[in-house]
Amino acid sequence: MNWHKKWRKYSAVTLTAAQSRLAYWQEMGARTFFFATILFTFSGLWGRMIGADSTVAGYSQQQLVWYLTLTEAITLSATSLLQEVEQDVKTGQIGYLLAKPLNYLLYQAAYYTGEMAVAFSLNLLAGGLVAWALVGLPPITPSSLVQTLVLVALGAAVRFCLLAAIALLSFFVEECRPFYWIYSKLIFTMGGLFIPIDLYPQRWLKPCVGC
Amino acid sequence: MLAIRTKNLGKEFSRQKKAGGLLGSLRSLYQQDRERVVAVHSLDLEIARGESVAFIGPNGAGKSTTIKMLTGILHPSYGDAQVLGFTPWQERQKLAFHIGTVFGQKSQLWYHLPAADSFFLLGRIYELDRHTFQQRQAELVERFELKEFFHVPVRKLSLGQRMRAELAAALLHSPQVLFLDEPTIGLDVVARQNMRNLIKEINGLGITVFLTSHDTGDIENLCRRVIMIHNGQVVIDQSINSLKRNHLATKIIRVRLETPIDSPPAIAGAQVLKHKGAGLKISLDTTKLSVDELYMRLRQLAPIADITIGDPPLEDIIANIYRHNQTGGDTHELAQEVAQI
């Protein structure tokens, strides 16, 4: 009964956050356009580098483009979690939330899920259409689809934990953007945005695979 | 039965000090001076259920810190507090089911969504079942006249409409104590009056109202008791009427004589603020001259056609007390002064 009430409570936060995110349709449109542009650019770049029929480290141009579509759909679904928490602390708005029967971190997780679900779905739809037009559909099987969805959910959860850890620093240092800057640059260079992680030197990857 | 009780409640902070200029900024990189700030000092409060109390004080007096401790947001440095029998900072979530908050400068409604969506979310947050939620929402929509804009995004509402919706949202879960922080700030005269009427109505239902406001109109219209704090300490805790009657021994007297007089009379203890023909507006210091004596002196000038005796505005009284504190007035001295009245 208690769990049921909690589920209803936080699922309502997710639903409301999703509705609110849809209200920012102009921003969403701009992001989707940006996404389509970089997908088009990278697809052309890799097409020149690899060629239509060859592969790099066993990956074809089609696989790389779909890889980029998926990872960028996640990256560009970034929510304003950090700014939200920072502003809540700075302006005292957090007082409103803490004066309610809520767990602040669970509230933020539910909020993040709602915002991200909408943004990811729209990004994947727009990016998928562009990728399909450029390189065609990849071979999709029910199991690969399930694996992908699980990976996306896990990736989103890891990202939430990292962002929440940085955002909660607001309680101590108020300005947590420098920490976010370091995090984002690390993601930018190490997170597989430029090239798939598989292409990194083996001695970097071995410890991770070993895990 | 008490709604709020605090005993020796205190909160201290440590904050960084930095000398001005570039040199000060550079020095602060390796040497950080910190100072201790007493936000609330040994606060003792007792507020009965159903009371309507104004909790006032100049900026930085410790009002917000007290509210944060009473709602469980801040842990005190020492002392004890009970709100509806709960220790706020230990039982924050349990207490939250029984209290409501309205902060005039912040919003609990989602900016891009209609108030109806925020109500739905709040209903879930306060774990109301569907039937209770729908019944309560319908009551509030009717009582607060929200119907015409209930499904309009909050960003498109006027401030008056938004504040009405904010207040209604704070009551959705039928709280027993309502914390109001500047609920009428920025509202026009009509909207402010509407808000005051609604708050009065709420208090009439037995809900304890704990109001923080710089608007003396709010304090005078909504509360019977005023608690004033300064430098984290209670300096005044009495009824609004006693405060007005006792704290400033000044009366504002308006007189209309039967016949005009050429020049205003010079009477010790009475200062003529305005004179025009047969009309006089006088500020009377009752410690120097009684109302009766003034009346007799005025009668000597000419027969009196009309006379009204009024208190100075509450705003003047409060401003005078704040000034007393800021210009070297000692908190204890003021507290003793008030106690002797």
Interface residues (C-beta under 8 A of the other chain):
Chain A: K5 R8 K9 S11 A12 V13 T16 Q19 S20 A23 Y24 T91 G92 Q93 I94 G95 Y96 L98 A99 K100 P101 L102 N103
Chain B: S64 K68 T71 G72 I73 R92 Q93 K94 A96 F97 I99 T101 F103 K106 S107 Q108 W110 Y111 H112 L113 D117 S118 F120 L121 R124 I125 Y126 E127 P153 F179
